[in-house]
């Protein structure tokens, strides 16, 4: 079989983590050339360059420099910029990841150019169409040729939407591949020591979703709850740029910065952050990735959302969906040792990238016959 050209689309930090194991697995194959296309949705060095470095990925073959903007602006600019690249190189396949605007945008480019599209992390549904990510998931899955799912609920969602069974393949959770790929470096990192944190005596906090940070009343209540928790359980808060802007705009930053039990930092690289997660007593988050990683590690996860597109982390894992007013009671439950540990879902085993490569090779080989 002639060597195939595969484009891997990366846009935001979770994408980088998911693309890395797949890139390494494809690079080790003798039947394809894999090129990373960085859309530039995250252009801050802390949000992008550090992740490429930590995950040992090469410089992107293409950088679209889309930047920030409204959903329409990001989607439109990505489509225009990526179509130029795709028309010039005519890849044999495009792999899109997750649920950001670039995922749907590049999938649409591929579909309209009749280039096969594989969606890594397909089939996830929150059933909340007020979330832009949910629209991106629905659009991407509707037009993709290969749907790589992480869990049985994702398979069921796609079947219920009428997706032919031959398009669906459960390959597992690629985020676990990223963790296992870097486990030795994560465990050797001295992040906890650097910040003076004692293992299992603190919680990590990440918040970035508009529903939590863009409304002053909601964010003020979250800040109040974090301040109430911190004397009992010190908090390490890696603050997303969007969240910091809102905290400062709403006059809430000073209270957090002045609390003795709260450490505030900019976003960390993957290795440093995961060193903190591994040593944490709990995670307080609205991030999809953290829900998965804590389930894999058996760490209590307090997710500040009304729904999740990763329900397997709740039904099988250590994750729970909470309202802000429920945080303090949940922390007391954790400190008392009463939080259920959960179990690892099937195929969350570090072998997902290999299964994706095998699936893509079979698909392209059948197409070329």
C-alpha positions in Angstrom: 0.0 0.0 0.0 1.4 3.4 -0.9 2.2 5.6 2.1 -0.9 7.6 3.2 -0.9 11.2 4.4 -2.8 11.8 7.6 -3.6 15.2 9.1 -4.0 15.4 12.9 -6.0 18.4 13.9 -5.0 20.1 17.2 -6.6 23.2 18.6 -6.8 23.4 22.4 -4.9 21.8 25.3 -7.0 18.7 25.6 -6.6 18.1 21.9 -2.8 18.2 22.2 -2.9 15.5 24.9 -5.1 13.3 22.7 -3.2 13.8 19.5 0.2 13.0 21.0 -0.1 9.2 21.6 -1.8 8.9 18.2 1.0 10.9 16.5 3.6 8.7 18.1 1.8 5.5 17.1 1.4 6.7 13.5 5.0 7.9 13.3 6.1 4.4 14.2 4.1 2.9 11.4 5.5 2.2 7.9 2.4 2.9 5.9 1.6 6.6 6.6 3.0 10.1 7.2 1.3 12.0 10.0 1.3 15.8 10.0 0.0 17.9 12.9 -2.2 20.9 11.9 -2.3 23.4 14.8 -5.3 25.7 14.4 -4.0 28.2 16.9 -7.1 28.3 19.1 -4.8 28.5 22.1 -1.9 30.8 21.2 -0.6 31.5 24.7 2.7 29.7 25.3 1.5 28.3 28.6 -1.6 27.0 26.8 0.1 25.5 23.8 3.9 25.4 23.4 4.4 23.7 26.8 2.1 20.9 25.9 3.9 20.2 22.7 7.2 20.1 24.6 5.9 17.9 27.4 4.2 15.5 25.0 7.4 15.2 22.8 5.5 16.3 19.7 7.3 17.9 16.7 6.5 21.4 15.6 3.2 21.4 13.7 3.5 21.0 9.9 0.9 23.8 9.6 -0.1 26.6 12.0 -3.4 28.2 11.0 -3.1 31.0 13.7 -6.9 31.3 14.1 -6.8 32.9 17.5 -9.7 33.7 19.7 -13.1 35.2 18.8 -16.7 34.3 18.7 -17.7 30.7 17.9 -18.6 31.8 14.3 -15.4 33.7 13.9 -13.3 30.7 15.1 -15.2 28.2 13.1 -15.2 30.3 9.9 -11.6 31.3 10.1 -10.6 27.7 10.7 -12.6 26.4 7.7 -11.1 29.0 5.4 -7.5 28.5 6.6 -7.7 24.7 6.7 -9.4 24.3 3.4 -6.4 25.9 1.7 -4.1 23.4 3.3 -6.3 20.4 2.6 -6.8 21.3 -1.0 -3.1 21.8 -1.5 -2.0 18.5 0.3 -5.1 16.3 -0.3 -4.5 14.1 2.8 -5.8 10.6 2.6 -7.5 11.0 6.0 -8.2 13.8 8.6 -8.3 13.0 12.3 -10.3 15.4 14.4 -10.3 15.3 18.2 -12.8 16.1 20.9 -15.4 18.9 20.7 -13.8 22.3 20.1 -14.8 24.6 17.2 -11.8 23.4 15.1 -13.1 19.8 15.4 -16.4 20.6 13.6 -14.7 23.1 11.3 -12.1 20.7 9.9 -14.5 17.8 9.8 -16.7 20.0 7.5 -13.8 20.8 5.3 -12.9 17.1 5.0 -16.5 16.1 4.3 -17.0 18.7 1.6 -13.7 17.8 -0.1 -14.6 14.0 0.1 -11.6 13.3 2.4 -12.3 10.6 5.0 -12.7 12.0 8.5 -12.1 10.1 11.7 -13.4 11.5 15.0 -11.4 10.6 18.0 -13.6 10.7 21.1 -16.9 10.3 19.2 -20.3 9.7 20.6 -20.1 11.7 23.8 -23.3 13.5 24.6 -24.3 15.8 27.5 -27.8 16.4 25.9 -27.4 20.1 26.7 -27.5 22.0 23.4 -26.8 25.2 25.2 -23.2 24.0 25.4 -21.3 24.9 22.2 -19.3 21.7 22.6 -22.5 19.6 22.3 -23.2 21.2 18.9 -19.7 20.5 17.7 -20.0 16.8 18.8 -23.3 16.4 17.0 -22.1 18.0 13.8 -18.8 16.2 13.7 -20.3 12.8 14.3 -23.0 13.3 11.7 -20.4 13.8 8.9 -17.4 11.6 10.0 -16.5 8.3 8.3 -14.9 6.7 11.3 -16.3 7.2 14.8 -13.8 6.2 17.5 -15.6 5.9 20.9 -14.2 5.7 24.4 -17.0 4.0 26.2 -20.2 1.9 25.7 -22.5 4.9 26.3 -20.9 6.6 23.3 -21.6 3.6 21.1 -25.3 3.6 22.2 -25.6 7.3 21.5 -24.4 6.9 18.0 -26.6 3.9 17.3 -29.6 5.8 18.6 -28.8 8.6 16.2 -28.9 6.2 13.3 -25.1 5.9 12.7 -24.4 2.6 10.8 -22.6 0.1 13.0 -19.7 -0.3 10.6 -18.7 3.3 11.3 -18.5 2.9 15.0 -15.4 1.4 16.8 -14.8 1.5 20.5 -11.1 2.0 20.9 -10.9 3.3 24.5 -9.8 6.5 26.1 -6.8 8.2 24.5 -6.2 10.4 27.5 -5.0 7.4 29.4 -2.4 6.7 26.7 -1.1 10.2 27.3 -0.8 9.7 31.0 0.8 6.3 30.7 3.2 7.6 28.1 4.5 10.2 30.5 3.8 8.4 33.8 7.5 8.1 34.8 8.1 11.8 34.2 4.9 12.7 36.0 5.8 10.7 39.1 9.4 12.1 39.0 8.2 15.8 38.8 8.7 17.8 41.9 5.7 20.0 41.5 4.1 19.2 44.8 7.4 19.9 46.6 7.8 23.1 44.7 4.5 24.4 46.0 4.9 23.0 49.5 1.9 20.5 49.1 1.6 17.3 51.1 0.3 14.3 49.2 -3.4 13.6 49.8 -3.7 16.8 51.9 -4.9 19.2 49.2 -7.3 19.4 46.2 -6.7 20.7 42.7 -9.1 23.1 41.2 -9.8 24.0 37.5 -12.7 26.1 36.3 -13.2 27.5 32.8 -16.7 26.8 31.5 -18.8 29.9 30.7 -21.7 28.6 32.8 -19.4 28.8 35.8 -17.2 31.8 35.2 -19.1 34.3 33.0 -21.9 35.1 35.4 -20.9 37.2 38.4 -23.4 35.6 40.8 -22.4 32.1 39.9 -18.7 32.8 40.1 -19.1 34.7 43.4 -20.8 31.7 44.9 -18.1 29.4 43.7 -15.4 31.6 45.2 -17.3 31.7 48.5 -17.5 27.9 48.6 -13.8 27.5 47.8 -12.9 30.0 50.6 -15.1 27.9 53.0 -13.4 24.7 52.0 -9.8 25.9 52.1 -9.3 25.8 55.9 -10.2 22.1 55.9 -8.6 21.2 52.7 -5.9 23.4 51.0 -6.7 24.2 47.4 -4.3 24.4 44.4 -6.1 26.5 41.7 -4.6 26.5 38.3 -6.4 29.5 36.9 -7.4 29.5 33.2 -6.9 32.9 31.5 -10.6 33.3 30.9 -11.3 32.6 34.6 -8.7 35.0 35.8 -10.2 37.8 33.6 -13.6 37.2 35.1 -12.3 37.0 38.7 -10.6 40.4 38.2 -13.5 41.9 36.4 -16.0 40.9 39.1 -13.7 42.0 41.9 -13.2 38.4 43.2 -9.5 37.8 42.6 -8.2 39.6 45.8 -10.3 37.3 48.1 -8.8 34.2 46.6 -5.3 35.6 46.4 -5.4 36.6 50.1 -6.7 33.2 51.4 -3.9 31.3 53.2 -5.3 27.9 52.2 -5.4 28.7 48.4 -2.5 28.7 46.0 -3.2 30.4 42.7 -1.1 29.8 39.6 -1.3 30.2 35.8 -2.1 27.0 33.9 0.7 24.4 34.1 2.2 22.0 31.6 0.7 18.5 31.5 3.5 16.8 33.4 3.4 19.3 36.3 -0.3 19.4 36.5 -0.7 15.6 36.5 1.9 15.4 39.2 -0.4 17.5 41.3 -3.5 15.5 40.3 -1.8 12.2 41.2 -1.1 13.5 44.7 -4.4 15.2 45.3 -7.1 14.1 47.8 -9.7 15.4 45.3 -10.3 17.4 42.2 -12.8 20.2 41.9 -13.4 20.9 38.3 -15.6 21.5 35.3 -13.1 19.9 32.9 -13.9 16.8 30.9 -10.3 15.6 30.9 -9.9 15.8 34.7 -13.1 13.7 35.1 -11.4 11.0 33.1 -8.0 11.1 34.7 -9.4 11.0 38.2 -11.6 8.1 37.3 -8.5 6.2 36.0 -6.6 7.1 39.1 -9.4 6.4 41.6 -9.3 10.0 42.9 -12.6 11.7 44.0 -13.7 14.2 41.5 -16.3 17.0 42.2 -17.6 18.2 38.9 -19.4 21.6 39.0 -21.8 20.9 36.1 -25.4 19.9 35.7 -24.5 17.3 33.2 -21.5 15.5 31.7 -20.8 14.1 28.3 -18.7 11.5 30.1 -21.3 9.7 32.2 -19.1 6.6 32.5 -17.0 8.6 35.0 -20.1 8.8 37.2 -21.6 5.3 36.7 -18.3 3.5 36.9 -15.7 6.0 38.1 -15.0 8.3 41.0 -16.8 11.4 39.6 -19.9 13.1 40.9 -21.9 16.0 39.5 -22.5 18.7 42.1 -24.0 22.1 42.6 -21.8 24.7 44.3 -23.8 24.5 47.5 -23.0 20.8 47.7 -19.2 21.2 47.6 -18.6 21.5 51.4 -20.5 18.4 52.3 -18.8 16.4 49.5 -15.3 17.5 50.8 -16.3 16.4 54.3 -17.3 13.0 52.8 -13.9 12.7 51.2 -12.0 13.7 54.3 -14.0 11.0 56.3 -13.0 8.4 53.8 -16.6 7.7 52.5 -16.2 8.6 48.9 -16.6 5.6 46.5 -13.5 4.7 44.6 -15.1 3.4 41.4 -13.3 1.3 38.8 -11.6 1.8 35.5 -13.8 1.5 32.4 -13.0 -1.2 29.9 -10.3 -0.3 27.4 -9.0 2.6 29.5 -5.6 0.8 29.4 -3.1 2.8 27.4 -3.6 0.9 24.2 -6.1 3.2 22.5 -3.7 4.8 20.1 -2.7 1.4 18.7 -6.3 0.5 18.2 -6.9 3.8 16.4 -4.0 3.2 14.0 -5.2 -0.3 13.2 -8.7 0.9 12.5 -7.4 3.7 10.3 -5.1 1.4 8.4 -7.9 -1.1 7.8 -10.3 1.6 6.6 -7.8 3.1 4.1 -6.6 -0.3 2.9 -10.2 -1.3 2.1 -10.8 2.0 0.3 -7.8 1.5 -1.9 -8.8 -2.0 -3.0 
